[in-house]
Amino acid sequence: MEYKELKISCIPDCGENEGGYFCEVHTQDCDDRIDCFCIHPFELEENPDPEHWMREYAENNYDAYVREGLITPAPLQGQSM
């Protein structure tokens, strides 16, 4: 899925996290992975939509990605850089 300046992919997980997902966060213009995380089965009991958890993770970490220079936020509509 695409979210802001990010692409997030996920695959079914195994082992301790079987029933959950392993996710990777990439920049939209590059294939470099900048982060990874797991969606745990107990989270899916609360909300079974993996995209909900991908958006939540990206939103919670977005400012850190910008601060660390991993992504550049898109200009607000009507503003130029």
TALINGI-V975784 format. One record per pair of residues at least 4 apart in sequence whose C-alpha atoms are under 8 Angstrom apart, sorted by the first residue. I is the first residue (numbers start at 1). J is the second residue. Records with the same first field share a line. If there is no record, write none. Layout:
BEGIN
I=J / J
END
This chain:
BEGIN
1=7 / 8 / 9 / 51
2=6 / 7 / 8 / 28
3=7 / 8 / 55 / 58
4=73 / 74
5=27 / 28 / 71 / 72 / 73 / 74
6=25 / 26 / 27 / 28 / 58
7=25 / 26 / 27 / 28
8=23 / 24 / 25 / 26 / 54
9=23 / 24 / 25
10=21 / 22 / 23 / 24
11=21 / 22 / 23
12=18 / 19 / 20 / 21 / 22
13=17 / 18 / 19 / 20 / 21 / 22
14=18 / 19 / 20
17=21 / 38 / 40 / 41
18=41
19=40 / 41
20=38 / 39 / 40 / 41 / 44
21=38 / 39 / 40 / 50
22=36 / 37 / 38 / 39
23=36 / 37 / 38 / 39 / 54
24=33 / 34 / 35 / 36 / 37
25=33 / 34 / 35 / 36
26=30 / 31 / 32 / 33 / 34 / 35
27=31 / 32 / 33 / 34 / 70 / 71
34=70
39=43 / 44 / 50 / 53
40=44
41=45
42=46
43=47 / 48
44=48 / 49 / 50
47=52
49=53
50=54
51=55
52=56
53=57
54=58
55=59
56=60
57=61
58=62
59=63
61=65
62=66
63=67
64=68
65=69 / 70 / 71
66=70 / 71 / 72 / 73
75=79 / 80 / 81
76=80
END
